């Protein structure tokens, strides 16, 4: 028999708070938003301060991109999943890469064996990226490359650009996003051989600078709030770290001599959508407002697009449970609803089996259908910012804004985000919040259906997705690459990349030249590690 929770509202405490600790009253009234000024704090959708969204008609005029995550095994296997999702109604590609690729190692590296093709597709060279996107119209479909770590992001992006050149597609026609987040390198996806934070940040900004000059429709960075949240952040920390990162990149680009309006409109962000529906909606609304006000205050852009916060949302992976996995369909649906009510530009719905395995075809299609039900059956696309004016939502938005600003002041006091990472402050903040959350679940204070309440002994009734190892194919690919390439040309190209790293040249042109000459991803990234690797997180 199921076990009942001790409180119908899902908490043993009568001190009701949001997940981020914001107190929640039993009812809200105009008294709770007495300082609220609609023109100043809301405006209209598509107008400053963008609280209500970045487009005038929102989804009436421009639907969010349905961008389901895909990536596993070999390039050919992931290509098949891309085609399936596009055939079934996805409107963008969202490619995830395995840990080995993200960290910039070759698949035949001794440390790589257990991870090749697991949790994402394995990519080692230009030929792999050609096979990955075979038959995919990259000049027509927006492509998100979920390459988190700058150590590998620039190298893989170089193969993507070289592949476009091979196909005769001008870079100006490419639309998409590269994640390229130095916090992923130094705080989240870290082992082995971490780059120094300042150098990882430099590599990230190199991509931003290169795209500013050559790829006008490409988003060169996506500040990965989703991953900060998966690593332990709460909603306030997530939004504040995203904005702090955006400000740091803008500062560095301006320092390099690029006017704010030349690049800021292509900066993008990546948020989670978690269980606390109204807090999540308030987070998106408040983040847009804070982003607008700080970019206006610090950079005085003339182009209104330079201070608009645009973002992709992925429904929470850490909120999904291995117990009673079909419950995850319900969780992800509510998460997706929060993202849409909060005005996301792009959305991935996590599959119900993700706590157990890589998504099966059935689970991936169910997640895709969740988005399509939202679009066609719920009416959420009919009007912009439908929760505007709710006393509760406006109060939460104001309180979220206040807390985000206070957190940003702490980061500024530490000398900015790079210094905050170097000191270990960001690591300690995320670990502390993560620990508190786990204690709340273990103690039963935070209810998780099927885990610490309403549990049962029903056997698992879903089929786990399995696929052949990609290791042998990737090893064979690398062996063939080394046999047929002009090694002298590879050595010269890698030598020029090393000189660029040792100096202050942008690394992207040299990465493109190296992969075109036949260098592997691992060989390019080994140069970064040789010169700027070996950083240890200051966790004490």
ChimeraX attribute file (.defattr): number of C-alpha atoms within 10 A of each C-alpha:
attribute: neighborCount
match mode: 1-to-1
recipient: residues
	/A:1	8
	/A:2	10
	/A:3	12
	/A:4	12
	/A:5	18
	/A:6	14
	/A:7	11
	/A:8	8
	/A:9	11
	/A:10	15
	/A:11	16
	/A:12	16
	/A:13	12
	/A:14	8
	/A:15	9
	/A:16	15
	/A:17	13
	/A:18	15
	/A:19	18
	/A:20	17
	/A:21	11
	/A:22	15
	/A:23	12
	/A:24	14
	/A:25	11
	/A:26	6
	/A:27	8
	/A:28	15
	/A:29	11
	/A:30	13
	/A:31	10
	/A:32	15
	/A:33	18
	/A:34	9
	/A:35	11
	/A:36	17
	/A:37	10
	/A:38	11
	/A:39	10
	/A:40	10
	/A:41	19
	/A:42	21
	/A:43	16
	/A:44	20
	/A:45	19
	/A:46	19
	/A:47	17
	/A:48	22
	/A:49	26
	/A:50	27
	/A:51	31
	/A:52	29
	/A:53	31
	/A:54	23
	/A:55	19
	/A:56	16
	/A:57	18
	/A:58	22
	/A:59	21
	/A:60	13
	/A:61	11
	/A:62	12
	/A:63	16
	/A:64	19
	/A:65	18
	/A:66	24
	/A:67	27
	/A:68	27
	/A:69	27
	/A:70	23
	/A:71	27
	/A:72	26
	/A:73	25
	/A:74	25
	/A:75	25
	/A:76	18
	/A:77	18
	/A:78	24
	/A:79	22
	/A:80	15
	/A:81	18
	/A:82	24
	/A:83	15
	/A:84	15
	/A:85	22
	/A:86	17
	/A:87	10
	/A:88	12
	/A:89	15
	/A:90	22
	/A:91	19
	/A:92	24
	/A:93	24
	/A:94	22
	/A:95	23
	/A:96	22
	/A:97	27
	/A:98	22
	/A:99	24
	/A:100	29
	/A:101	30
	/A:102	28
	/A:103	27
	/A:104	28
	/A:105	25
	/A:106	27
	/A:107	30
	/A:108	20
	/A:109	12
	/A:110	9
	/A:111	13
	/A:112	16
	/A:113	16
	/A:114	12
	/A:115	19
	/A:116	30
	/A:117	30
	/A:118	22
	/A:119	19
	/A:120	26
	/A:121	28
	/A:122	32
	/A:123	32
	/A:124	28
	/A:125	25
	/A:126	28
	/A:127	19
	/A:128	22
	/A:129	22
	/A:130	19
	/A:131	18
	/A:132	24
	/A:133	20
	/A:134	15
	/A:135	10
	/A:136	16
	/A:137	11
	/A:138	20
	/A:139	17
	/A:140	11
	/A:141	15
	/A:142	20
	/A:143	22
	/A:144	22
	/A:145	21
	/A:146	23
	/A:147	30
	/A:148	29
	/A:149	30
	/A:150	33
	/A:151	35
	/A:152	25
	/A:153	27
	/A:154	27
	/A:155	32
	/A:156	29
	/A:157	22
	/A:158	25
	/A:159	27
	/A:160	22
	/A:161	21
	/A:162	22
	/A:163	21
	/A:164	19
	/A:165	12
	/A:166	12
	/A:167	12
	/A:168	9
	/A:169	16
	/A:170	14
	/A:171	18
	/A:172	14
	/A:173	15
	/A:174	20
	/A:175	19
	/A:176	20
	/A:177	24
	/A:178	26
	/A:179	24
	/A:180	32
	/A:181	27
	/A:182	31
	/A:183	28
	/A:184	24
	/A:185	25
	/A:186	29
	/A:187	21
	/A:188	18
	/A:189	18
	/A:190	18
	/A:191	14
	/A:192	13
	/A:193	16
	/A:194	23
	/A:195	26
	/A:196	22
	/A:197	24
	/A:198	16
	/A:199	19
	/A:200	26
	/A:201	25
	/A:202	20
	/A:203	26
	/A:204	25
	/A:205	25
	/A:206	21
	/A:207	25
	/A:208	26
	/A:209	21
	/A:210	15
	/A:211	21
	/A:212	20
	/A:213	13
	/A:214	12
	/A:215	21
	/A:216	18
	/A:217	18
	/A:218	24
	/A:219	24
	/A:220	28
	/A:221	28
	/A:222	27
	/A:223	30
	/A:224	29
	/A:225	29
	/A:226	25
	/A:227	25
	/A:228	26
	/A:229	25
	/A:230	18
	/A:231	19
	/A:232	23
	/A:233	25
	/A:234	21
	/A:235	28
	/A:236	27
	/A:237	23
	/A:238	26
	/A:239	36
	/A:240	25
	/A:241	23
	/A:242	23
	/A:243	27
	/A:244	23
	/A:245	24
	/A:246	22
	/A:247	20
	/A:248	17
	/A:249	21
	/A:250	23
	/A:251	15
	/A:252	15
	/A:253	21
	/A:254	16
	/A:255	10
	/A:256	11
	/A:257	8
	/A:258	17
	/A:259	14
	/A:260	20
	/A:261	18
	/A:262	17
	/A:263	22
	/A:264	27
	/A:265	19
	/A:266	25
	/A:267	23
	/A:268	23
	/A:269	24
	/A:270	24
	/A:271	29
	/A:272	30
	/A:273	32
	/A:274	29
	/A:275	18
	/A:276	15
	/A:277	20
	/A:278	18
	/A:279	25
	/A:280	27
	/A:281	26
	/A:282	27
	/A:283	27
	/A:284	29
	/A:285	30
	/A:286	30
	/A:287	25
	/A:288	26
	/A:289	25
	/A:290	24
	/A:291	26
	/A:292	22
	/A:293	17
	/A:294	16
	/A:295	21
	/A:296	16
	/A:297	10
	/A:298	11
	/A:299	17
	/A:300	15
	/A:301	17
	/A:302	11
	/A:303	13
	/A:304	16
	/A:305	18
	/A:306	21
	/A:307	29
	/A:308	28
	/A:309	29
	/A:310	21
	/A:311	22
	/A:312	26
	/A:313	26
	/A:314	25
	/A:315	27
	/A:316	23
	/A:317	22
	/A:318	15
	/A:319	16
	/A:320	26
	/A:321	21
	/A:322	17
	/A:323	19
	/A:324	22
	/A:325	20
	/A:326	18
	/A:327	16
	/A:328	22
	/A:329	20
	/A:330	13
	/A:331	20
	/A:332	28
	/A:333	19
	/A:334	18
	/A:335	27
	/A:336	29
	/A:337	20
	/A:338	26
	/A:339	28
	/A:340	26
	/A:341	26
	/A:342	27
	/A:343	29
	/A:344	27
	/A:345	22
	/A:346	21
	/A:347	27
	/A:348	26
	/A:349	28
	/A:350	29
	/A:351	30
	/A:352	29
	/A:353	26
	/A:354	21
	/A:355	18
	/A:356	15
	/A:357	16
	/A:358	21
	/A:359	24
	/A:360	19
	/A:361	14
	/A:362	14
	/A:363	20
	/A:364	24
	/A:365	18
	/A:366	17
	/A:367	23
	/A:368	23
	/A:369	16
	/A:370	21
	/A:371	26
	/A:372	15
	/A:373	12
	/A:374	16
	/A:375	18
	/A:376	10
	/A:377	10
	/A:378	11
	/A:379	10
	/A:380	17
	/A:381	22
	/A:382	14
	/A:383	13
	/A:384	23
	/A:385	23
	/A:386	14
	/A:387	17
	/A:388	17
	/A:389	15
	/A:390	14
	/A:391	18
	/A:392	23
	/A:393	20
	/A:394	22
	/A:395	23
	/A:396	26
	/A:397	25
	/A:398	21
	/A:399	18
	/A:400	27
	/A:401	24
	/A:402	14
	/A:403	19
	/A:404	24
	/A:405	20
	/A:406	14
	/A:407	18
	/A:408	19
	/A:409	15
	/A:410	13
	/A:411	21
	/A:412	14
	/A:413	12
	/A:414	15
	/A:415	11
	/A:416	17
	/A:417	26
	/A:418	22
	/A:419	17
	/A:420	18
	/A:421	22
	/A:422	19
	/A:423	16
	/A:424	17
	/A:425	18
	/A:426	24
	/A:427	23
	/A:428	15
	/A:429	14
	/A:430	21
	/A:431	16
	/A:432	13
	/A:433	17
	/A:434	18
	/A:435	11
	/A:436	12
	/A:437	19
	/A:438	13
	/A:439	12
	/A:440	13
	/A:441	14
	/A:442	14
	/A:443	12
	/A:444	18
	/A:445	16
	/A:446	19
	/A:447	21
	/A:448	18
	/A:449	17
	/A:450	18
	/A:451	16
	/A:452	17
	/A:453	17
	/A:454	15
	/A:455	17
	/A:456	13
	/A:457	10
	/A:458	9
	/A:459	8
	/A:460	12
	/A:461	9
	/A:462	14
	/A:463	10
	/A:464	13
	/A:465	15
	/A:466	10
	/A:467	13
	/A:468	10
	/A:469	17
	/A:470	21
	/A:471	21
	/A:472	13
	/A:473	14
	/A:474	24
	/A:475	17
	/A:476	13
	/A:477	18
	/A:478	19
	/A:479	12
	/A:480	11
	/A:481	18
	/A:482	15
	/A:483	9
	/A:484	9
	/A:485	13
	/A:486	13
	/A:487	14
	/A:488	10
	/A:489	16
	/A:490	20
	/A:491	15
	/A:492	14
	/A:493	23
	/A:494	22
	/A:495	16
	/A:496	17
	/A:497	25
	/A:498	19
	/A:499	15
	/A:500	17
	/A:501	20
	/A:502	13
	/A:503	10
	/A:504	9
	/A:505	13
	/A:506	18
	/A:507	23
	/A:508	22
	/A:509	16
	/A:510	23
	/A:511	27
	/A:512	23
	/A:513	21
	/A:514	28
	/A:515	26
	/A:516	22
	/A:517	20
	/A:518	21
	/A:519	28
	/A:520	27
	/A:521	30
	/A:522	23
	/A:523	19
	/A:524	26
	/A:525	22
	/A:526	18
	/A:527	19
	/A:528	23
	/A:529	17
	/A:530	12
	/A:531	14
	/A:532	19
	/A:533	20
	/A:534	14
	/A:535	16
	/A:536	15
	/A:537	17
	/A:538	12
	/A:539	11
	/A:540	8
